[in-house]
Amino acid sequence: MKMVLSLPRPWWGLWSVFVPGLALLLCLALALMGCVIRKKRRTEGMYRPSEEESKQTGPRGAERPGLPLPKEERLI
């Protein structure tokens, strides 16, 4: 019968603090990143009026013939 001595592991205390701490930091970083992304989506949306207008009018330079041009604006 062999007796195995189990020596105390000094690094076990370090790992028991380090791993949960690292997990907590990761969760906080993900939460912060989510808040920043949501804020940016509110302020910097995907709506681009110039793209919407170009979809409605077609490619540039392809103007409809027959439409009268507006009057030229002049200074008084």
Secondary structure, DSSP 8 states (H G I E B T S, - for coil): ---------HHHHHHHHHHHHHHHHHHHHHHHHHHHHHHHHHHS-S--HHHHHHHHH-STT---TT----------
